[in-house]
Amino acid sequence: MKKIVKALMSAVFIWLTLVLLPAPGLASSCFECHKPSEFQGAVVHRPVAEKRCDQCHNPHVARHEGLLVMAQRELCQGCHEPLRKRMENSSFLHQPVKEGNCGGCHAPHASAVAGLLDKPEKELCFGCHDRLNKSYSRPHKPFQDGRCGTCHDPHGGDDYRLLKTSGAGLCLGCHKNEEGMKKAHLGRDSRSLDCLGCHHPHGGDGRGLLRGVKHKPFAQGNCQTCHGKSQGADSCLGCHQGVLASFNKTHSHLQSSDGGNPCIACHNPHVGDRAGLLPANEGAGCQSCHPGTFKRSSQMLHQHPGWNKCSDCHDLHGSDWPGMVKGSAADVCANCHERHKSFSHPMGEKALDPRNGTPMDCMTCHDANVGTNYKYFLHGSAERGLCVQCHLSY
């Protein structure tokens, strides 16, 4: 009996050795079917250079496409540990990174491009971001050359545009002529400037890459129109009296002023991308004061479609409703969710939330901004966790 057990153990050991350990000349066996020319390039992935195909692939069977030994995300992060840690601490992730699709940008074996990029940087980035591939009479040099990585981190960061750093520091890394910068900006310290507020980082059709829509006094050189005796919002409302009524609400952005001019928190006083001297992306203006909402968005499994278009639900100047929404929560939500106009759960003044005594509405159970980690943007699990917050006896 002992001899039989010993023989079986020896057989199992030999089998495990054959299956789990790389056999001598394994790469040579691979190249009998896979052409070596497919694994050659100016830049070669280290496992390929070391002929260790088994570091990524199982030669027999696997649960993952390409006979990968594990899912692509975990496989790549297993070696690229510093990158994994940095991405875990980033507020925003590039979509391929978020999906764990490293192969969306990188060639796994070899490439003619640094960083094992699948294609030259310009071609690779504009393959997805084609709407940004515009022609300018005065293009920014990095944009013209297709060097997107000069300004953007291709994996993630703390700015929704994936910029490598925030504020003027990004631009001053290249534009180091301090005296010239001061002269162009009336003596202001260049480090205090919001360069991207006035200058388009990709290009423009005029001098200085200024954004396309210009404030009339600025375009005419009449600086004294705004930089006169008036202070705060009065310097804007002197001309734009028609908008005053939109601020005369229970809740308004004028109320949040710290003594400065609240108008320029959203509207650039000199140039902008669209009417109202606003940035092209509506959410960009809101993010500067409400970063917490945007920061949470990249971490959520279920996101509210169109969450970055704040004006769908909010009156941007003012409203008589909390949160500056355009009406009651039920009415605002029903504008899109028409089939949910009738509710199975009691709502309104006769159904008070036992946690805080406020009338129940859609947002009592659902996150109306960016989403949550639960289906239907619920604040908790629909199976039990959410309900027992109020129904304690269950």
C-alpha positions in Angstrom: 0.0 0.0 0.0 2.8 2.4 0.9 4.5 1.7 -2.4 1.2 2.6 -4.3 0.8 5.8 -2.3 4.5 6.7 -2.9 4.1 6.0 -6.7 1.0 8.2 -6.9 2.7 11.0 -5.1 5.6 10.8 -7.4 3.3 10.8 -10.4 1.4 13.9 -9.1 4.7 15.7 -8.4 5.9 15.0 -12.0 2.6 16.2 -13.4 2.6 19.4 -11.5 6.2 20.0 -12.5 5.4 19.6 -16.2 2.3 21.8 -16.0 3.4 24.6 -13.7 7.1 25.1 -14.4 8.3 26.5 -17.7 9.9 23.9 -19.8 13.3 24.6 -21.4 12.9 26.2 -24.7 9.3 27.1 -24.1 9.6 30.2 -26.2 11.0 28.2 -29.0 7.9 26.0 -28.9 5.7 29.1 -29.1 7.5 30.4 -32.1 6.8 27.3 -34.0 3.3 28.7 -34.5 3.7 32.4 -33.6 5.9 34.2 -36.1 9.0 35.8 -34.3 8.5 38.9 -36.5 5.3 39.6 -34.5 7.4 40.1 -31.4 10.1 42.4 -32.7 10.3 46.1 -32.5 12.3 49.1 -31.3 10.8 48.5 -27.8 10.3 45.0 -26.6 8.3 44.0 -23.5 10.8 42.5 -20.9 9.1 39.1 -20.7 9.3 38.8 -24.5 12.9 39.9 -24.5 13.6 37.2 -21.9 11.6 34.7 -23.8 9.3 34.1 -20.8 6.0 33.8 -22.6 4.7 31.9 -19.5 4.8 35.0 -17.4 1.7 36.2 -19.1 0.3 33.1 -20.9 -0.7 29.6 -19.9 0.5 27.3 -22.7 -2.4 24.9 -22.3 -5.7 26.4 -21.1 -6.9 29.5 -19.4 -10.1 31.3 -18.3 -9.0 34.5 -20.1 -8.8 35.5 -23.8 -5.3 35.0 -25.2 -4.6 32.3 -22.7 -3.7 35.0 -20.2 -2.9 33.6 -16.7 -5.2 36.2 -15.1 -7.4 39.1 -16.1 -5.6 41.8 -18.0 -5.8 44.5 -15.3 -4.4 42.2 -12.5 -1.8 40.8 -14.9 -0.3 44.2 -15.8 -0.6 45.7 -12.3 1.2 42.7 -10.9 4.5 44.0 -12.4 3.6 47.7 -12.7 3.0 48.2 -8.9 3.9 51.9 -8.7 1.4 52.7 -11.4 -1.3 50.7 -9.6 -0.8 52.6 -6.3 -0.8 56.0 -8.1 -4.1 55.1 -9.9 -5.7 54.0 -6.6 -5.1 57.5 -5.3 -6.3 59.3 -8.4 -9.7 61.1 -8.5 -10.1 60.6 -12.2 -9.1 57.6 -14.4 -8.6 57.4 -18.2 -11.5 55.2 -19.4 -9.3 52.3 -20.7 -7.5 52.3 -17.3 -10.8 52.3 -15.5 -11.9 49.3 -17.6 -8.6 47.5 -17.0 -8.0 47.6 -20.8 -4.3 48.2 -20.9 -4.2 46.7 -24.4 -6.4 49.6 -25.6 -3.3 51.7 -25.8 -0.3 49.4 -25.3 1.1 46.6 -27.4 1.8 43.6 -25.1 4.8 42.3 -27.0 6.7 44.9 -28.9 6.3 48.2 -30.6 8.1 50.8 -32.7 6.9 53.5 -30.2 8.3 54.3 -26.7 6.1 53.0 -23.8 5.0 50.1 -26.0 2.3 52.3 -27.4 0.2 50.5 -30.0 0.5 53.5 -32.4 2.3 56.8 -32.5 0.9 59.1 -29.7 -1.0 61.5 -32.0 -2.7 58.7 -33.9 -3.5 56.7 -30.8 -5.1 59.6 -28.8 -7.1 61.0 -31.7 -8.4 57.5 -32.5 -10.8 58.0 -29.5 -10.7 61.8 -29.0 -11.4 62.6 -32.7 -13.6 65.6 -31.8 -10.5 67.3 -30.5 -8.5 66.8 -33.7 -9.2 70.3 -35.1 -7.2 72.5 -37.4 -6.0 75.8 -36.0 -4.2 78.6 -37.8 -2.1 78.9 -34.6 -1.8 75.5 -33.0 0.0 74.9 -29.7 3.3 73.2 -30.5 2.7 70.0 -28.4 -0.8 69.7 -29.9 0.6 70.2 -33.4 3.2 67.5 -32.9 0.8 65.1 -31.3 2.6 65.1 -28.0 -0.5 64.8 -25.8 1.5 63.4 -22.9 3.3 66.8 -22.5 0.3 68.1 -20.6 -1.9 65.0 -20.0 -1.3 61.9 -17.8 -2.6 59.0 -19.9 -3.6 57.0 -16.9 -5.3 59.3 -14.5 -5.0 62.3 -12.1 -6.8 64.7 -9.8 -8.1 66.9 -12.7 -11.0 65.7 -14.8 -9.0 66.6 -17.9 -6.1 64.3 -16.7 -3.7 67.2 -16.6 -0.4 66.4 -15.1 -0.6 69.3 -12.6 -3.1 72.0 -11.9 -2.9 75.8 -12.1 -0.2 77.8 -13.8 2.4 75.2 -12.9 1.5 73.1 -16.0 2.2 76.0 -18.4 5.1 77.5 -16.6 7.0 74.2 -17.0 7.7 75.3 -20.6 6.9 79.0 -20.6 9.7 80.2 -18.3 10.1 83.8 -19.5 9.1 85.4 -16.3 9.7 89.0 -17.4 7.7 88.4 -20.6 4.9 86.8 -18.7 4.7 89.7 -16.2 4.7 92.3 -19.0 1.9 90.5 -20.8 -0.2 90.2 -17.6 0.3 93.8 -16.3 2.9 92.8 -13.7 1.0 90.0 -12.0 2.9 87.0 -10.7 2.6 84.4 -13.3 2.2 81.7 -10.7 -1.1 83.2 -9.6 -2.6 83.1 -13.1 -5.3 80.7 -14.4 -3.7 80.3 -17.8 -6.4 78.0 -19.2 -9.1 80.4 -18.3 -8.0 82.6 -21.2 -5.7 80.5 -23.4 -6.8 77.4 -25.3 -4.2 74.7 -24.7 -4.6 73.2 -28.2 -4.6 76.2 -30.4 -6.5 79.2 -31.7 -7.0 81.5 -34.7 -5.6 84.6 -33.1 -2.5 85.8 -31.2 -1.8 84.2 -27.8 -4.1 81.2 -28.4 -6.9 83.2 -26.7 -10.3 81.5 -26.6 -12.8 82.3 -29.3 -15.6 84.3 -27.6 -14.4 87.7 -26.4 -16.0 90.1 -24.0 -16.9 93.2 -25.9 -15.0 95.7 -23.7 -11.9 93.5 -23.8 -12.1 93.1 -27.5 -12.3 96.9 -27.9 -9.5 97.5 -25.4 -11.9 99.4 -23.1 -10.5 98.0 -19.8 -11.9 100.9 -17.8 -15.5 99.7 -18.5 -15.1 97.0 -15.9 -11.9 98.1 -14.0 -13.5 101.3 -12.8 -15.1 102.5 -9.6 -17.7 99.6 -9.2 -16.8 96.7 -7.0 -18.0 93.1 -6.9 -21.0 92.0 -8.9 -21.9 95.7 -9.5 -19.2 95.9 -12.1 -21.1 93.3 -14.1 -24.7 94.2 -13.3 -24.2 97.8 -14.4 -24.4 96.5 -18.0 -26.1 93.1 -17.5 -29.2 94.3 -15.6 -31.5 91.8 -17.3 -30.1 88.9 -15.3 -30.6 90.5 -11.9 -34.1 88.9 -11.6 -32.7 85.4 -12.0 -30.6 86.0 -8.8 -33.6 87.3 -6.8 -34.3 83.9 -5.4 -34.3 82.1 -2.0 -31.1 80.4 -3.0 -28.6 82.0 -5.4 -25.0 82.1 -6.3 -24.8 85.8 -5.3 -25.3 84.8 -1.7 -22.1 82.7 -1.7 -19.9 85.7 -2.4 -17.1 86.4 0.0 -16.9 90.0 -0.9 -15.4 89.5 -4.4 -17.2 89.3 -7.7 -19.2 86.1 -7.8 -19.9 86.5 -11.5 -16.4 85.7 -12.5 -16.4 82.4 -10.6 -18.4 81.1 -13.7 -17.9 83.7 -16.4 -14.5 84.7 -17.6 -14.4 88.5 -17.8 -12.2 88.5 -20.9 -12.7 85.5 -23.1 -14.6 82.2 -23.2 -15.4 79.2 -25.4 -19.1 79.9 -25.8 -21.9 82.4 -25.2 -21.8 83.8 -21.8 -18.0 83.6 -21.7 -18.3 80.1 -20.3 -16.0 77.1 -20.7 -16.8 74.6 -23.5 -17.6 71.9 -20.9 -20.3 73.1 -18.6 -19.1 70.9 -15.8 -15.6 72.5 -15.9 -17.0 75.7 -14.4 -18.9 73.9 -11.7 -16.0 71.7 -10.7 -13.9 74.6 -9.6 -16.2 75.2 -6.6 -17.8 71.7 -6.3 -14.9 69.3 -6.6 -16.3 66.8 -4.3 -19.1 65.9 -6.6 -16.8 65.3 -9.5 -14.2 63.4 -7.4 -16.8 60.9 -6.4 -17.9 60.3 -10.0 -14.8 58.3 -11.1 -15.2 55.9 -8.2 -18.9 54.9 -8.9 -20.0 51.7 -10.5 -23.3 53.2 -11.6 -23.3 56.8 -13.0 -26.2 59.1 -13.7 -26.2 59.6 -17.5 -25.3 63.2 -18.4 -24.3 64.0 -14.8 -21.8 66.6 -16.0 -24.5 68.8 -17.5 -25.5 70.5 -14.3 -28.0 72.9 -15.9 -30.3 69.9 -16.7 -31.4 69.9 -13.1 -30.1 73.2 -11.6 -30.8 76.9 -12.2 -27.3 78.2 -12.4 -28.1 81.7 -11.1 -30.7 81.0 -8.5 -33.8 79.1 -7.4 -36.4 79.0 -4.7 -35.6 75.3 -4.2 -32.8 73.9 -2.1 -29.8 73.0 -4.1 -30.8 75.5 -6.7 -32.8 72.8 -8.5 -35.4 73.8 -11.1 -38.4 72.6 -9.0 -39.4 70.0 -6.5 -37.2 66.9 -6.7 -40.2 64.8 -7.9 -40.9 67.2 -10.8 -37.3 67.6 -11.8 -36.7 63.9 -11.9 -40.0 63.2 -13.7 -38.9 65.5 -16.6 -36.7 62.6 -17.7 -38.1 59.6 -15.8 -41.7 60.0 -17.1 -42.7 56.4 -16.4 -41.8 56.9 -12.7 -44.3 59.7 -12.2 -46.4 57.4 -10.1 -44.8 56.0 -7.0 -45.3 52.8 -5.0 -43.6 54.3 -2.0 -45.4 57.2 -0.1 -43.8 60.5 -0.8 -44.4 64.2 0.0 -45.5 66.1 3.1 -47.4 63.1 4.5 -44.4 60.8 4.3 -41.6 62.1 6.5 -38.1 60.6 6.6 -37.7 59.3 10.2 -34.0 60.0 10.1 -34.3 63.8 9.7 -38.0 64.7 9.6 -38.0 66.0 6.0 -40.6 65.1 3.4 -39.6 62.1 1.3 -38.7 62.6 -2.4 -36.7 60.8 -5.1 -33.4 61.8 -3.5 -34.3 60.2 -0.2 -33.4 56.9 -1.8 -31.5 57.8 -5.0 -28.4 59.9 -5.6 -29.4 62.5 -8.1 -25.9 63.7 -8.9 -23.2 61.3 -10.1 -24.4 57.8 -9.0 -23.5 55.2 -6.4 -22.1 51.7 -6.2 -25.7 50.3 -6.2 -28.1 49.9 -9.1 -30.6 52.7 -9.8 -28.2 55.1 -8.0 -29.6 53.9 -4.6 -27.9 55.1 -1.4 -27.7 51.4 -0.2 -28.6 47.9 -1.2 -32.1 47.4 -2.4 -32.2 43.9 -0.9 -32.2 45.3 2.7 -29.5 47.8 3.6 -31.3 50.9 2.3 -34.8 50.0 3.6 -33.8 49.2 7.2 -32.4 52.7 7.6 -36.0 53.8 8.1 -37.9 50.5 8.7 -36.0 49.6 11.8 -38.5 47.0 13.0 -37.7 44.8 10.0 
